[in-house]
Amino acid sequence: MEKKAVTAYSLYNVQQKRRTKINPLNEVYPQLPQKKYQVIYADPPWDYGGKMQYDKTTIKSENEGFHKKIFLSSAEFKYPTLKLKQLKELDVAGIAAEDCLLFMWTTGPQMANSIELGEAWGFEYKTIAFVWDKMVHNPGRYTLSQTEFVLAFKKGKFPQPRGARNVRQFIQVHRGEHSVKPVEVIDGITKMFPEQEKIELFARNNYIGWDNWGLEIPDHKIEIKTEQEKCWEEKVRQMKLDDE
């Protein structure tokens, strides 16, 4: 009877309480910079209501008695998540220049919330700027989930001067650690707008040419290097070692 009472969700609830990340600040957010930006790049910590990602290990017939460790994953296990109402409270409009673009990461389930959030921050939704094929899929209720998106919003006019005009929308980079986004996106935005004041919100890196804001920013600046560039550098390094 006890075994019958055990469910994947009952096991998840225990782990949810233990593993959920909590914002260490007294306030919801740290202070935003006292500065205006023409380009804003954001990866909001979307709240999924504690929804669990799962696989066949959560199915009783596949994992009788749950003797095999079940796969449990949730965004809130990795970082403090925020509800849409809380995200709207962030004064992004206060750091946006008169002419400004906002590039915002989102997923299929958060698409409508993303457009609502961009508008709450003072922007108009324009298009999907980037589509990331993660080259692996997650379970999905409708179809297998394999892509994430960067939406483009605009306030005022298009920031000038414009840089590169040949940056591709579709990016195919194998997914790495949870929530880590491909460098190809911020690299593409930098090439499109090399002269503008730029800031990354909810940042986890400290890239040269960008200001940043968030809870997990390293102290030292680093160059933006795509996977292709890293592979080429490693190849050159290996060739030099072979020549010695």
N, C-alpha and C positions, 0 to 999 in steps of 0.2 A: 504493500500500500504506500509506503514511504517513497519507493522508487517511482510509483505512478504519479505521485504528487509533485515530483521534481520536474520543472520545465526549464527550457533555456532562459526564459525571461526571469524566472526566480533566481537563477544563478547570476544573471546579468545585473539584477537589482542590487545584489550584494557588492559586486564589483563596481557598479556605478557610484555608490556612496564612497567607496574607498579610493577610486581612481580619478574622480572628477577634479579638474584643475580649478583653483580658485584665484581670482584676481587679488594680488597682494596689496593693492593700493586702497587707501581709505575712500577715495573718489573713484568713479567708474573709469576716468581717463586721466593720464598725465596732461600737463599743459601743452597746447599746440604752440608752434612758433609764432612770434609776432612779425609775420612776413607774408607777402603775397606771392602766389605761384601761378605760372601759366600752364603747368602740367602737374596733375595729381594722379598718383597710381595707388590703388587701394586693394587690399585683400581682406575684406571684413571677416571677422571670426563668427560666421553665421551659426545661429542656434538651430539645431535640428530636433529640439524637444527631447533630447536624450535618446533619440532613435538609434537602435543597434544595427550595425552592419553584421551580416551573418553568412554562413555557408552551410554545407550539408551536415557539419558536426552538430548543428542545433536541432536536427531532425531525429526524433527518438528511434525511428526504424533504422536509421543509418548509424546511430551511435547509442546503442541500448544502454540505459542507465547512466548515460553521459560519463562512461568510464574514460573515454578519450577526451582530452582537454578540448573544450569547444572554442571556436574562433569568436572573439568578442572585440568589437572596435566601435569607437564613437569619437566624434570631433572633440567633445568635452573631456576626453581622456588625455588629449594632446595639448590643449591650451584653453584658457578661459573663454567661453563663448558668450555672445551677447544677443539679446532679442532685438527685433527690428525697432521697437520703440526706443531702446537704449542707443542703438546706432544712429537714429535720427537726432538724438540730443547732441551729438558731436558737431561742433560749429565749423564744419568744412567750408561753409559759405564765407566765413570770416577770414580764411587764408587764400581764397580764390581771387585771382586777379580779375579785372574787368573782362578780359578775354582769356578764357581758360578751358582746358580739356580735362575730363576725368576719365580714367581707365579703371574699371572695376571688375575684379574677379567674381565669378558666380558659378553656380551649378544649375542643372535643370530644375530641381525642386525649389531653388531660391530665385529663379528668373524674375517672377513678378515682384518679389520683395526688393530685388536689386533695382529695378526701374523706379519703384516707389521711393527707395532710399536716395537714388540719384536726384530725383525731383525734389525731395525734402532738403537736400543739400544745395539746391538752387540751380540745378542743371537740367538740360533737356536731353532725353535719350535720342541717340542718332543711329547707332548700328552695332553689330558685333565686330569688334576690332580683331580679335584673335580667337581661334578654335584650337584647343590643345588635345591632340590624340595621345592618350597616356600609354597606348600600346598594350595595355592589360585592362581587363574589365572587372567591375564589381557586380555583385548580384543586384538586380533591379526588379521592381514590381511589374514594369511594363516591358522594357527591353534591357539588355545588359548595359550597364553604365560604363562608358569608356572615354568620355570627353568632358572638358570643362571650358568655360568661356570667359573672355574679357570684353565687357560692354564699353562702348564709347559714349560719353555724354559731352555736351558743349554748353558753355555759358558765354554769351556775347559773340564775338567773331573768332575765326580760326587764328590761333597764335601765329605770329610771323616773326622772323623768317622761317620758312619751312625747309627742313633738311631732306633726307632720303624720301623718295616716293615709290620705291620698289620693295618695301617691306611686306613679306607675305603674311596673309591672314592665318593660314593653316600651319600648325607646328606639330611635328611628330617626334616626340622625345619620350623615352621610356620613363614611367613614373618611378620616383625615388621614394624617400621617406614621406610619411603622411603630411599633407598640406604644403610640402615644399614645391614651389612652382618653378617651371623651366626659366632659366636665365635668358633664353631667347626672346622672351616677351619684353622685359625691361631693356634689353639690348636694342630691340627693334624700336621701342619708344624713344630711346636716347638718340638713335640715328635719325629718327624723324624730326626730333626737336633738340638739336645739340646745343642751342644757344639760350634756351628758355630756363627760367628758374623752375626746378622740379623737386617734388617731395614724394616719398613713398610712405604711405600710412600703414600701420600694423606691420611694420618692417621687421625682418629678422636678419637683415644684412646691412652693411654700411658702405654703399657703393660710391666710388669717386664720381663726382658730377651731380650727386643727388643729396638733398637733405632727407632726413628720415625721422619717423616718430613711431613709438611703440614700446612694448614692455621687454623686448628681447633683442636689443640692438648691440652688437659688438662695439668695442671702443675704437678699433683701428679701421681705417678706410681700406677697401680692396677694389681692384679693377673688375669690371664686368667682363666675364669670360664665358662664352657659350661652350656647350659640350664639344662642338666641332673644334673650337680653338684649343680647348684643353687636350683633346686627342692629338691635334697637330703638334702642340708643344711637347707632349709626352713622346711622340714619334721622333721629333728632332732630338730630344734628350737621349733617347735610346740609341739613335744613330751616332751621336757623339761618344757615347759609352762604348759602342762597338768599334769605333775608330781608335780608341785609346789602347 
